[in-house]
Amino acid sequence: MVNTGTGSDQAFEEEGIEPEDIKYIIETHLDIDHTGKAPLFPKATFFIQRREMAFQASYWSKLGHSPDLAWFVSNLDRVEFIDGDMELFPGIKCVLASAHTDGHQHVEVQTDAGKAILVGDTVYDIPLQLEEKAGPGVTLPGGNCFNRARLLDELFKLKWELQKGSMILPTHTYEPFDRYKLGKKRSDKRTAMKAFHRSTGRPSEPFGCA
């Protein structure tokens, strides 16, 4: 599983999965909207970049982004730290992608349909950021990235992956559900995400790095 999030449990219910069934969780980074339900998975081991823990403790926590940090510190016996790129299991690789946060990581999965890359918060809008379909006079907003130069580098690499046919799967966008025919209608995810953002006071359509 990649990220615990804070949203609905509908997907688990549809698949007949209980939180106790989940053994491994990869956190792309430790912002609250990606880790909020971590305590609900009592048997899971969490894979986190070591530098992400340090980053959240020293810098990002000052902005109030990671109230879950204390939980991870209290449960270090269930955390496996990663230093850079690492293949965790056959066909599943964590790749350091320091930009949104210092220890942000992507998850590359080799599937029957080719490579899928779960990119966390590196990408928010595939057409705009990776396909340059913004239209005349439209520029890419910088957002709240930890490191803008690294972001541009990561986007360049993902543009190449997209051109090679890799599936790019961001967290905060709905377009890939239609692009890759993932079995979820855009409106389904949009409705769920809008409800979450209303409850937390976050924008209903997050765009830049946040």
Buried (B, 14 or more C-beta within 10 A) or exposed (E): BBBBBBBEEEEBEEEEEEBEEBEBBBBBBBBBBBBBBBBEBEEBBBBBBBBBBEBBBEEBBEEEBBEBBEBBEEEEEBBBBBEEEBEBEEEBBBBBBBBBBBBBBBBBBEEEEEBBBBBBBBBBBBEBBBEEEEEEEEEBEEBEBBBEEBBEBBBEBBBEBBEEEBBBBBBBBBBBBEBEEEEBEBEEBBEBBEEBBEEEEBEEBBBBBB
